[in-house]
Amino acid sequence: MQPPVAVMFDWCNTIVKTDKLDFAILSRVLTSMNLPHIDLSDIPSNKVELYLSCALGYRWKEAVNMYEKNAGMNINARSMSPNENVLELLEFLSHHKINMGIVSNKRGPNLRNEVQNLGLGKYFSVILGSGDTAENKPSPEPIFAALDIMGIAPSERVFFVGDSDSDIESAKRARCVPIAYDNTSIEGVLSFANFKDLGNFMANLLC
């Protein structure tokens, strides 16, 4: 495998530790959208986002915005913390002049505020969230947009690290290398349980 020219990351539960989906908020959002019949009780938590993006179709973006607006009343950047060894990986990639970006389904303004509040903005040349492009992950459009800003073409030398099925699908559709973080349920892709192991993998490619 060739070393990367760019590495992009998901945000929630990848770069930072965050609470799992608040199903009470999600239920209120679906009810307010006149969609109370959607039952999430049997859907694994790491697949809810992908399931809803398919089930809601064009209304998925509306649901994401409503969820983030409601969750933002209770969750702020100070309650978040970077995952273990993520700072070491970001420093390593920065030292080796690797372009880095964040592509998240969190609302763009909220996302950028959180990144800056945690002092991580210096590592990333592009930070895109929901509302910054016409479609969210699992569409490849946000990754294409981020790469366009970077001036880098999609290729197998672009890695995308994320914890959810929608991250992996988005990366595949964008013709980049998907890397699953802390998610053993995704088969057929590179997968790492922690950032220390991912960092060792990157070091073997770059050193």
URDAWO-V57543 format. One record per residue. PSI is psi in radians with two decimals (none if undefined). BURIAL is 1 if it has 9 or more other C-alpha atoms within 8 Angstrom, else 0. Layout:
{{PSI:BURIAL} {PSI:BURIAL}}
This chain:
{{2.39:0} {2.65:0} {2.66:0} {2.63:1} {-0.31:0} {2.52:1} {2.18:1} {2.65:1} {2.58:1} {2.93:1} {-1.22:1} {2.24:1} {0.33:1} {-1.37:1} {-0.77:1} {2.68:1} {2.23:1} {2.86:1} {2.66:0} {2.96:0} {2.36:0} {1.79:0} {-0.41:0} {-0.79:0} {-0.78:1} {-0.70:1} {-0.73:1} {-0.68:0} {-0.84:1} {-0.66:1} {-0.74:1} {-0.40:0} {0.16:0} {0.68:0} {0.75:0} {-0.21:1} {-0.22:0} {2.05:0} {2.08:0} {0.08:0} {-0.51:0} {0.12:0} {2.18:0} {2.49:0} {-0.58:0} {0.00:0} {-0.04:1} {-0.77:1} {-0.81:1} {-0.72:1} {-0.82:1} {-0.62:1} {-0.59:1} {-0.74:0} {-0.62:0} {-0.33:0} {-2.23:0} {-0.26:0} {-0.01:0} {-0.78:1} {-0.69:1} {-0.76:0} {-0.73:1} {-0.81:1} {-0.73:1} {-0.71:1} {-0.84:1} {-0.66:1} {-0.76:0} {-0.74:1} {-0.56:1} {-0.30:0} {-0.36:0} {-0.29:0} {2.29:0} {2.98:1} {-0.49:1} {-0.33:0} {-0.03:0} {2.77:1} {2.57:1} {2.52:1} {2.71:1} {2.32:0} {0.06:1} {-0.64:1} {-0.67:0} {-0.70:0} {-0.77:1} {-0.73:1} {-0.74:1} {-0.84:0} {-0.70:1} {-0.74:1} {-0.59:0} {0.25:0} {0.61:0} {2.21:1} {2.40:1} {2.57:1} {2.91:1} {2.30:1} {1.99:1} {2.77:1} {0.06:1} {2.57:1} {2.34:1} {-0.92:1} {-0.74:0} {-0.76:0} {-0.87:1} {-0.62:1} {-0.76:1} {-0.75:1} {-0.79:1} {-0.71:1} {-0.48:1} {0.04:1} {0.44:0} {-0.07:1} {-0.50:1} {-0.33:0} {-0.33:1} {2.28:1} {-0.25:1} {2.41:1} {1.88:1} {2.41:1} {-3.00:1} {2.36:1} {-0.28:1} {-0.37:0} {2.87:1} {-0.51:0} {2.69:1} {2.95:1} {2.46:1} {0.08:1} {2.56:1} {-0.14:1} {-0.76:1} {-0.63:1} {-0.75:1} {-0.75:1} {-0.74:1} {-0.75:1} {-0.62:1} {-0.72:1} {-0.68:0} {-0.39:1} {0.56:0} {2.36:0} {2.55:0} {2.39:1} {3.10:0} {0.04:1} {0.18:1} {2.12:1} {2.49:1} {2.14:1} {2.16:1} {2.88:1} {-0.19:1} {2.84:1} {-0.65:1} {-0.57:1} {-0.83:1} {-0.76:1} {-0.73:1} {-0.78:1} {-0.75:1} {-0.79:1} {-0.40:1} {0.08:1} {0.61:1} {3.04:1} {2.00:1} {2.42:1} {2.07:1} {2.30:1} {2.17:1} {0.74:1} {1.71:1} {-0.06:0} {-0.20:0} {2.08:0} {2.72:0} {0.23:0} {2.83:0} {2.42:0} {2.38:1} {2.38:1} {-0.35:1} {2.93:1} {-0.35:1} {-0.81:1} {-0.71:1} {-0.70:1} {-0.70:1} {-0.68:0} {-0.80:0} {-0.70:1} {-0.67:0} {-0.52:0} {-0.58:1} {-0.31:0} {none:0}}
